[in-house]
Amino acid sequence: MKIKYLFYILIVSFVIAQESIVTFLPQGFNIIQLGSNGFINSTVTDVSQISLGNPASNHEFNRISLGISAQIESFLDTAWIAGIGHQRLNNVQPQSFGFIIPFSGIRVGIGFGQKYNSRLDFDELEIRTVEFPEGTGETFQIEHETYVTNKSLQLSYPAFRGNNQELLVIGGRISINKLHVEQVIWKSSSQESISSHNWALGISYSTPCIFIKRIKFDAFYEKEIEFKKYVEVLDSLHFEQNYEPIIVDMSYSIKGDIPRYISMGTVLTITKRIQMICSISKLYWSKISDNYKNQVETSLNISYRPVEFLHASLGFYNTDRRYTGVSQLYSAGNKFKSTFITMGLTLNYLNFNINLSLADSHLFGGKWRKQTIGNISIGFHF
C-alpha cells in the first residue's frame, strides 16, 4: 500500500511540482486508424479518417464525400503500475470526421480526430495523518483524464499520370492539435488545454501489375507534436511538513510530446474481389525521452467482396511499447506488447456506406493490453 501511495503521488504530482510531464499510455492511443479494412496507417479507405492517415490517399475519393465515426473499447482493470486502470473517456465527440471536395485533380479535405483518449482509474486512497498513520477512516479518489484532438486542413494533387495508368499523388496536411488535461486530487482540481501545430506529407503511387490487377505503394511522415504551457493554479494541493494537506496557490509548467511518425504500406488488388493491405510504421519515442525505445507497428489485412454492396476483412495489428534503463521497471517486460485480431464489414447502399470493425487482443495481448475495441463509421458520397 505504501508503494502504491508513492506511485500515485509521482503520477499526479504536477499540481505540486514545478513541471509536469504528461504521461501518454499506449492504451490511450488505442487504434486510431481502425476501420472496416482493419488497422491501416499508410493509406486511407474511410473518409472519416482523413485527419489521422496519409493525406495523399484522399485522391481515392472522386466525389464530394463526408464521414463520421465513433469508437468504444473495453475497460482495463490493470493498465499500468500499481494496479492503475484505463478506460476511454466519453467526451461527447466522434472518434473522427472527414469532408473532401474534389476540384478537377485536386482534393481538399478538412478533418477531425481523437489522437489520444484516456482516463486513469485509481483505487480509493485513505487519508493519513501523523496522529492516524494507518488512516483516519476517510478516503478520497484521484481523477486523471487526458485526451488529444486534431483539426486539420489537407490537400492532395496528382503529380504524375503515366500512359499505362500509373498514378503518383502527393499530399500534405496542416493540423491544430489540442491537449486537454483534467485532474482532481482530494479538494484540489485542475483543468488545462494546450494547443500545438504540426504537419504531415505523404505520397501514393499505383500501377497495373502483370501478376495481379493493381499494386499501390503509400508512405507518409508526420512531424512530432510538442505541448508546453506555463500555468498558475488557484487553490492547489500542497503538503506541509506534518503531511497535513492544505490548499494554496501554485504555478507550474505542463509539458507533453507525441513523437514524429513514419508509415509505409502496400495495397495489392489481386482480383476484382480480393485485396491485401499491409503496413509498417515507426514512432520515434527515443527523440522524446532517453527512457523510451522507438516503437514499431505492423499490420496485415485481407478483404473479400462477395457481392458489389458488401465486403469483409480479416487481419492483425501488432504493437508494443519498450523502455530503457531504470524505467524498464515500469514497462514490466512484454505487458504492453499486443497483437490484435481485426475484423471488418462494409455495407454499401445507394450513396451511403456503413463500416463496422472490431479488434481484440485477449488471445495475444500482454497483461496490460488485453482489450476489445469496436468502431462504426457512416459515409456519404454525393
RADA-V862600 format. One record per backbone hydrogen bond with DSSP energy under -1.0 kcal/mol. CO is the residue of the C=O (numbers start at 1). NH is the residue of the N-H. E is the energy in kcal/mol with one decimal. If there is no record, write none. Layout:
BEGIN
co:nh:e
CO:NH:E
CO:NH:E
END
This chain:
BEGIN
co:nh:e
1:5:-2.3
2:6:-2.0
3:7:-2.4
4:8:-2.5
5:9:-2.3
6:10:-2.2
7:11:-2.5
8:12:-2.1
12:15:-1.1
13:16:-1.9
18:253:-1.7
20:255:-2.7
25:28:-1.0
28:117:-2.0
31:34:-1.6
33:40:-1.7
35:38:-2.1
38:35:-2.0
46:49:-2.1
47:50:-1.2
49:52:-1.7
54:57:-1.4
55:58:-1.1
56:59:-1.3
57:60:-2.2
58:61:-1.7
64:382:-2.8
65:100:-3.0
66:380:-2.9
67:98:-2.3
68:378:-2.4
69:95:-1.7
69:96:-1.1
70:376:-2.2
72:374:-2.6
76:86:-2.4
81:84:-1.6
84:79:-3.7
84:80:-1.3
85:121:-2.3
86:76:-2.9
87:119:-2.0
89:91:-1.3
95:114:-2.2
96:69:-2.5
97:112:-2.5
98:67:-2.3
99:110:-2.3
100:65:-2.0
101:108:-2.5
103:106:-2.6
106:103:-3.2
107:156:-2.0
108:101:-3.0
109:154:-2.8
110:99:-2.0
111:152:-2.3
112:97:-2.6
113:150:-2.4
116:148:-2.3
118:146:-2.7
119:87:-1.5
121:85:-2.7
125:140:-2.3
127:136:-2.6
132:129:-1.3
132:135:-1.9
138:127:-2.6
140:125:-2.6
143:184:-2.4
144:120:-2.4
145:182:-2.8
146:118:-2.5
147:180:-2.9
148:115:-1.8
148:116:-1.5
149:178:-2.3
150:113:-2.0
151:176:-3.2
152:111:-1.9
153:174:-2.5
154:109:-2.5
155:172:-2.7
156:107:-2.2
157:170:-2.5
160:168:-2.7
162:165:-1.0
166:162:-2.3
167:206:-2.4
168:159:-1.5
168:160:-1.7
169:204:-2.2
170:157:-2.8
171:202:-2.7
172:155:-2.3
173:200:-2.1
174:153:-2.3
175:198:-1.7
176:151:-2.3
177:196:-2.5
178:149:-2.2
179:194:-2.3
180:147:-2.0
181:192:-2.7
182:145:-3.1
183:190:-2.5
184:143:-2.6
185:188:-2.8
188:185:-2.9
190:183:-2.8
192:181:-2.8
194:179:-3.3
196:177:-3.4
198:175:-2.7
199:223:-2.8
200:173:-2.3
201:221:-2.9
202:171:-2.5
203:219:-2.0
204:169:-3.0
205:217:-3.3
206:167:-2.4
207:215:-2.4
214:269:-2.6
215:207:-2.3
216:267:-2.7
217:205:-2.9
218:265:-2.6
219:203:-2.8
220:263:-2.4
221:201:-2.3
222:261:-2.4
225:258:-2.4
227:256:-2.2
229:254:-3.2
231:252:-2.3
233:250:-2.7
236:248:-2.9
238:246:-2.1
240:243:-2.2
244:240:-1.1
246:238:-1.9
248:236:-3.8
250:233:-3.5
252:231:-3.0
253:20:-3.3
254:229:-2.1
255:22:-3.0
256:227:-2.6
258:225:-2.8
260:284:-2.0
261:222:-3.0
262:282:-2.6
263:220:-2.2
264:280:-2.8
265:218:-2.6
266:278:-2.3
267:216:-2.1
268:270:-1.2
268:276:-2.5
269:213:-1.0
269:214:-1.6
273:305:-2.3
274:270:-1.0
274:271:-1.6
275:303:-3.0
276:268:-3.3
277:301:-2.7
278:266:-2.3
279:299:-2.0
280:264:-2.6
281:297:-2.4
282:262:-1.9
283:285:-1.8
283:295:-2.6
284:287:-1.1
285:288:-1.5
285:289:-1.8
289:292:-1.3
291:324:-2.3
295:283:-3.0
297:281:-2.8
298:318:-3.1
299:279:-2.0
300:316:-2.2
301:277:-3.0
302:314:-2.0
303:275:-2.1
304:312:-2.5
307:310:-1.3
309:348:-2.9
311:346:-2.7
312:304:-3.0
313:344:-1.8
314:302:-2.5
315:342:-2.3
316:300:-1.9
317:340:-3.3
318:298:-1.7
319:338:-2.7
322:293:-2.2
325:328:-1.8
326:329:-2.0
327:331:-1.3
328:332:-1.7
332:335:-1.1
335:368:-1.7
337:366:-3.1
338:319:-2.7
340:317:-2.1
341:360:-2.0
342:315:-2.2
343:358:-2.7
344:313:-2.1
345:356:-3.0
346:311:-1.8
347:354:-2.6
349:352:-2.7
351:381:-2.2
352:349:-2.4
353:379:-2.6
354:347:-2.5
355:377:-2.2
356:345:-2.7
357:375:-2.2
358:343:-2.6
359:373:-3.1
360:341:-2.9
361:365:-1.1
366:369:-2.0
369:371:-1.4
371:361:-2.5
372:74:-2.2
373:359:-2.7
374:72:-2.5
375:357:-2.3
376:70:-2.5
377:355:-2.8
378:68:-1.9
379:353:-1.9
380:66:-2.2
END
